[in-house]
Amino acid sequence: MLEAIALPLVKYALSEDVGTGDITTLNSIPSGVNARAVIVTREDGVAPGSTSRASPSGSRVAAQVPPLAEDGDRLKAGAALAQITGEVGGILKAERTALNFLQRLCGIATLTRRFVDQIAGTGAIILDTRKTTPGLRFLEKYAVKCGAGQPSARALGHVPRQGQPHRAAGGVTAALERILRTRQGDLLLEVEVESLDQLREALRPEVDRILVDNRPPAEVKSAVEVVDAWCRAHPPDSPRMTPGRGAGPRSRSRAASPWPPCAPTPRPA
């Protein structure tokens, strides 16, 4: 699936960059000259998956690009990501497009891994978002996965999300009641809050995840403490809990769920 999505993007990016033809290469490099090149890292980082997925193979440029790094590999500066073999003109024509993809995705994977390492042992997880580059969502979310992040909603149709615009008429509780009346299947329910009062309204068994939006660290810390207290007061076997609901304030019973069970956030010693 990744290759099926990446290849059209690479083809379009090449057409955007090459246009009617690479006049510099056409006028300075004779045809039929083959070469081999290696893409290497300048800094330590994380490989954004199989680099051949963002290669020009199968597009307007004839080249072979066997990857030299696998999904999520930690790389030292100077490490080889991929080897490129083909006509010199084709390699030069595709070089910038390939690097643009790799630099973007490697940067996302590397930064994600940095965040994941920072919270190691806390029980927290790093999720991706819908705030992606238009057209590159699938690839950028894949890069987050390579950095050991976890997926959230891919699109508006995957997670009912009750945010500020949705609660404009009636507040958090009223908006939730309307959503729950029409909620179908096993969709996660995410609630966005901007105050502790809204957070307390959102703390109910049917809610899977709560997003504390655009608040300073001190308020986020207070919000985590409120959620921890709610979890302790409402364990999974509580009469108030609905079986199979509530990944945020409780553990989920569905084995396929990517979300961890709710537990008090460990505090530094």
C-alpha positions in Angstrom: 0.0 0.0 0.0 2.8 2.4 0.8 4.5 2.0 -2.5 1.1 2.4 -4.3 0.6 5.7 -2.6 4.3 6.9 -2.9 4.9 6.2 -6.6 2.3 8.6 -7.9 3.6 11.3 -5.6 7.1 10.7 -6.8 6.0 10.9 -10.4 4.2 14.1 -9.8 7.1 15.6 -7.9 9.5 14.7 -10.8 7.2 16.2 -13.4 7.0 19.4 -11.3 10.8 19.6 -11.0 11.9 18.4 -14.4 9.2 20.1 -16.4 9.8 19.7 -20.2 13.3 18.4 -19.6 16.5 18.8 -17.6 18.3 21.2 -20.0 21.5 21.3 -18.0 21.9 17.5 -18.0 20.8 17.2 -21.6 23.4 19.6 -22.8 26.3 18.5 -20.6 26.1 14.8 -20.0 26.4 12.3 -22.9 23.8 9.6 -23.1 24.6 6.0 -22.2 27.0 6.8 -19.4 26.2 4.7 -16.3 27.1 5.5 -12.7 26.6 4.5 -9.1 25.8 6.8 -6.3 25.1 6.5 -2.5 22.7 8.6 -0.4 24.3 9.2 3.0 23.2 11.0 6.1 24.9 14.2 7.3 23.6 13.9 10.9 22.5 11.1 13.2 18.9 10.2 12.5 16.2 7.6 11.9 15.5 6.0 8.5 12.0 6.8 7.2 11.3 3.3 6.0 12.5 1.5 2.9 14.1 4.3 1.0 13.2 2.6 -2.3 9.6 3.7 -1.6 10.6 7.3 -2.4 12.9 6.5 -5.3 12.4 7.3 -8.9 12.2 3.6 -9.9 9.2 2.9 -12.2 8.7 6.6 -12.9 10.1 8.9 -15.5 13.7 8.0 -14.5 15.2 4.6 -15.0 17.3 3.7 -11.9 17.7 1.0 -9.4 17.7 2.1 -5.8 18.2 -0.8 -3.4 17.7 0.4 0.2 20.6 0.1 2.7 18.5 0.8 5.8 15.2 -0.6 7.1 12.2 1.0 8.7 13.1 2.9 11.9 16.9 2.1 11.8 18.9 4.5 13.9 21.7 5.9 11.7 24.9 7.6 12.5 26.2 10.6 10.4 27.7 9.3 7.2 25.6 6.1 7.1 24.3 5.0 3.8 20.6 5.1 3.2 20.4 3.8 -0.4 22.5 3.0 -3.4 21.5 4.3 -6.8 22.6 2.7 -10.1 21.6 3.9 -13.5 22.3 6.4 -16.2 24.1 9.5 -15.0 21.5 11.8 -16.6 18.7 10.0 -14.9 20.4 10.1 -11.5 21.0 13.8 -11.8 17.5 14.4 -13.0 15.9 12.6 -9.9 18.5 13.6 -7.3 16.7 16.6 -5.8 13.3 15.0 -5.8 14.6 11.9 -4.0 16.4 14.0 -1.5 13.4 16.2 -0.9 11.3 13.2 0.1 14.0 11.6 2.1 15.0 14.7 4.0 11.3 15.5 4.9 10.5 12.0 6.0 13.8 11.3 7.8 13.3 14.6 9.7 9.9 13.5 10.9 11.0 10.1 11.9 14.1 11.5 13.7 12.1 14.1 15.7 9.4 11.6 16.6 12.1 9.2 17.9 13.6 12.0 20.0 10.2 12.6 21.6 9.6 8.9 22.2 13.0 8.6 23.8 12.3 11.6 26.1 9.2 10.0 27.5 10.5 6.4 27.8 9.3 4.7 31.0 6.5 7.2 31.7 3.7 5.2 30.2 2.9 8.0 27.7 2.8 7.6 23.9 3.5 9.9 21.0 0.6 10.2 18.5 0.6 11.7 15.1 -2.0 14.3 14.0 -3.9 15.5 10.9 -1.7 18.6 10.7 0.3 17.2 7.8 1.5 18.6 4.5 -1.4 18.4 2.0 -0.9 15.3 -0.2 1.8 13.8 1.9 -0.3 12.7 4.9 0.1 8.9 4.4 3.9 9.2 4.0 4.4 11.6 6.9 2.3 9.4 9.2 4.4 6.5 8.0 7.5 8.4 9.0 6.0 9.0 12.5 5.5 5.2 12.8 9.2 4.7 11.7 10.1 6.9 14.6 8.2 4.7 17.0 5.2 7.0 17.2 1.6 5.7 17.1 -1.2 6.5 14.7 -4.2 8.6 15.5 -7.0 9.5 13.0 -6.0 9.4 9.4 -9.0 11.5 8.3 -12.2 13.1 9.6 -14.1 9.9 8.9 -12.1 7.7 11.2 -12.5 9.4 14.7 -15.5 11.4 15.9 -13.8 14.4 17.4 -15.7 16.9 19.5 -13.8 20.2 19.5 -14.5 23.9 20.0 -16.6 24.4 16.8 -18.7 21.4 17.6 -19.6 22.4 21.1 -20.4 26.0 20.1 -24.1 25.4 20.8 -24.5 23.9 24.2 -21.1 23.1 25.6 -19.1 19.8 26.0 -21.9 17.7 27.6 -24.6 18.7 25.1 -22.2 18.0 22.2 -21.2 14.6 23.6 -24.8 13.6 24.1 -25.7 14.4 20.5 -22.6 12.4 19.3 -23.3 9.4 21.5 -26.9 9.2 20.2 -25.6 8.6 16.7 -22.3 6.9 17.4 -21.8 3.8 15.3 -19.5 0.8 15.4 -16.2 0.8 17.1 -15.1 4.4 16.3 -12.9 6.1 18.9 -14.4 9.3 20.4 -11.9 12.1 21.1 -12.8 15.3 23.0 -10.8 18.5 22.7 -10.8 20.7 25.9 -9.4 24.1 26.7 -10.0 24.3 30.5 -10.1 22.0 33.5 -13.9 22.5 33.7 -14.3 21.2 30.2 -12.0 18.3 31.0 -14.2 17.3 33.9 -17.2 17.3 31.6 -15.4 15.1 29.2 -14.3 12.5 31.8 -16.9 9.8 31.2 -16.7 6.1 30.2 -17.8 6.7 26.6 -14.9 9.0 25.8 -11.7 7.3 24.4 -9.3 10.2 24.3 -9.1 13.7 25.6 -6.9 16.4 23.9 -5.9 19.3 26.1 -5.5 21.9 23.4 -3.1 24.9 23.4 -2.5 25.1 27.1 0.7 25.9 29.0 2.7 23.0 30.5 1.5 23.7 34.1 -2.2 23.3 33.0 -1.4 20.2 31.1 0.2 18.7 34.2 -2.9 19.6 36.2 -5.1 18.0 33.6 -3.0 14.7 33.7 -3.4 14.7 37.5 -7.2 15.1 37.2 -7.4 12.3 34.7 -5.2 10.1 36.9 -7.5 10.7 39.9 -10.6 9.9 37.7 -9.0 6.6 36.6 -8.2 5.6 40.2 -11.8 6.3 41.1 -13.3 4.4 38.1 -11.3 1.2 37.6 -12.3 -1.1 34.7 -14.7 -3.1 36.9 -16.6 -0.1 38.1 -20.4 -0.2 37.6 -20.1 3.1 35.7 -17.8 1.7 33.1 -19.2 0.5 29.7 -17.4 -2.7 28.5 -15.1 -2.0 25.6 -15.3 1.8 25.8 -12.9 4.5 27.0 -9.3 4.1 26.1 -8.4 7.4 27.7 -10.0 7.0 31.1 -9.9 3.2 31.2 -8.3 0.2 29.6 -9.8 -1.1 26.4 -11.1 -4.6 26.1 -10.4 -4.9 22.3 -7.2 -6.7 21.7 -6.6 -5.0 18.4 -6.6 -1.5 19.9 -3.3 0.4 19.6 -4.0 2.4 22.8 -2.4 1.4 26.1 -4.5 0.8 29.3 -5.1 3.8 31.4 -2.7 4.0 34.4 -1.5 6.8 36.7 1.3 8.7 35.0 4.6 7.9 36.8 6.1 10.8 38.6 9.9 11.5 38.7 11.6 10.3 41.9 
